[in-house]
Amino acid sequence: MKKIILILVCMAWSVYTYSADIKILSQGACWAQDESDSLKVSSFNEHSSYLVDKNFLAPLITRLEKTGVLTSDISNIDSYVHCSGMGLRHVFRVSTFAEQNYCVWAKYNKGELEILDFDLADNYQGLCDGVVFNKLIVAPSEGYSVEDIVAEVEAFGYKVSSKSALYKDITSLALEVESNEIFKIHTMLKSSKTIRIVDLVTRQRPIGEAMLTEALSYSVK
């Protein structure tokens, strides 16, 4: 059956690939062909093959607008396809003139872009890990408690909505914050004597292979 699927996908690709180069990712799990105005991809693990252009970005632009980021605020969108055992994902590193940057992971779903994770980005680690906008991992210094940390955060004017124990005295805090305020709180807490550990929360991503796709990228020159 796998051989039949491979033959059918190869036949479909032959329509588009007389002269353009094909990039093979993750030992053949995905194929990608990037042209100036379109991107053709196949994901064998998901048994899918499709062709998209910049109109595919509409849900991303809509999601950014809901966050208060207008098209005129965007300086760059670096678009990637990422292939792993979980399938093919579209990854966007969005930079703005206001330096409120984002890391977005998405997938193709019934002809449209489905946003999976919409995270902040202080700096881009690896491909684009993203920072969860409302969480911190903390641990108190000797003689202090998590409640002391919560009190300090709330003294800054931010509300801690919940806390969850992770390991021994290490705790995850969920905060009621907006935009990229989590970076400001993280910086303030790093200098606090009540805190031994304070860290941002990043997503765990599957190991795979990625390529930049110019067809879905954008840059203000």
N, C-alpha and C positions, 0 to 999 in steps of 0.2 A: 504493500500500500504506500509506504514512504517513497519508493521509487516512482510510482505512478504520479504522486503529488509533485515530486521533483521535476518529472518530465513535463507536466502541465504548466508549472510555474516557469520553467525554462522557455516553453513555447510562448507564454504570455510576454516574457521579457524580450523575446526576439523581435517583437514589434517595435520596441523602443530603443534597441541597443545596437544599431548598425555601426555607429561610429563612436558613441560615448563610452567612457570607461565605467566599469562596474566595480564598486568597492564591496568586498566580501568581509563580513564581520563575524567574530566569535566562531571561527572555524566553519563558516558556511551556514550558521544559524540564521543570519540575515544577509540580504543583499541590498545595496543602495546605489542609485544612480542620480547624481546631482548635476543638473543643468542650470543655466542662468535664470530660467523662469519656472522651473518645475522640479519636483523631487519624486522619483519612483522608488518604492521600497517593497521588499518582501520579507516576511517573518515566517520561517518554516515552523517554528514552535507554535505559532498562532494560526497557521494555515491561511495567511492573508497576504494580499498583494494589492497595492493601491498607488495612485498618482495624485499629488497635491501641488498647489501653488500658494502664493501669499494670502489668498482668500482663506486658506486653512487657519490663519492666525487670528481670525475674527473673535473666537472665544477668549483668546489670550488678551486681546485689546480690551474687550468688554470687562474682563476680570480686573485689569489694571485700572480702568476707569472707575470701577466700584471702590477701588482703594484710593481714588483721588488723583491717579496718574493719567494725564491726558497724553494724546499722541505727540503733542508738541513738547512734552516734558521728557520724552525718550531720546537718549543720545545713541544708544546701541541695543540691538537684540542679536546676540550670538546664538544661533540655532544649531543643535546637534541631534543626531540619532544615536541612541545607546542600545546595544544589543546584548542580552544575557539569556540565561535559562528561563527567565520570566517573560521573555519576549522583547519586542521593540518598543522603546520609549522615546518621545520627543522631549528634549531638554533645552530650556531657554535661559540664558544669562542676560537679564535685562538691566541696563544701566541708564540712570536718569541724570539730567543736568543738576538736580538737587542732591545728588549722591545718596538717594534712597534706592538702593539696588535690590533686585529680586532674583530668586532662583526658582524656576518653575519646571516641574516634571509632569508630563502629560502622555496620553496615548491616543491612537486612532480608534474611534468607536462609531461604527455605522455611518461613516462618511464625514464625521466631525471630530474636532479636537476636544478631548475630555481632560480637564484639568484634574490631576491627582493630588499634587502638593504645590501650594503657593507659599513660598517661604521668603524671608528676608535674606540678604547677603551682606555681611560686613566686608569680607573678602572671599574670593572664590577658592575653595580648597578642592583639589582634585578636579574633576569635571565641573561639578557645581553641586555641593552638598546641601546648602541652604540652612538657615537658622530658624528654628521654630520661634515665632514672633512673641510668644507670651510665656515662655518657660525658662527657668534657671535651675541648675543643679548646685546645691549649697551644702556645706558642712560647717558647724560652729568650731571656733577655737576653744581650747581648754578653758573651762570655767563658764562657758556660755552655752546657750541652747538654741534650737531652731526657732523657738518663740522669740528669742532676742533678735534673730535675723529678721523675722517677720515684722517685729516692731520697728526695726530700723528702716526696712523697705517702706512701711506705711508712714513713717515719719518724713520720708521724701515726698509723700503725697500720692503713692501708688497703693492700690488695694491688692492683697493676696487673696485670691478666690479659693484656693485649695492647696494642700500639701500632701505629698505621698512619699513614704519611706522607701528608699531604694536598697540600701545596704548599711547596716550598723547606724551611724549617725548621718549618713549621706541622704539628702532629701531633695525631691523635685518640687519646686514651687511653681504654681500657675498664677499669673498676674493679670489684672485687668489693665491692659496698656494698648496704645495705638501706635501706628506707623512703626518707626524704628527706635522707639523709646527703650526697648530692651537693651540696646547697646549702651545707652546712657546709664541705666541702672547697673549694668554689669561693671562699667568703669568705676562708678561711685563705690560699689561694694568691694572692689578689689583692694581698696585702701582702708577698709574697715578692720579694726582690731578684733571684732567679734566673729570674723569669718576666716576659716582655714582654707576652704575650697569654695570657689564660685566659678561656674562655667556656663557657657551657652549650650543649648541643646541642638545638635545637628541630626539629620536623618541618617539612617543606615541604608546604604545603597547596595544593590546586587553587583557582584563583580562581573564585568563585561568589557566590551570594546565600543568605542565611540568614534564618530567622525563629524567634522564641521560641515554643515549644509548651507551653502551660499544662497540657495533658492529661497530659504525661509529666514535668512538673516537680514538685518536692517541696520543702516548706519547713516547718521547725519554727517555729511562731509563739509 
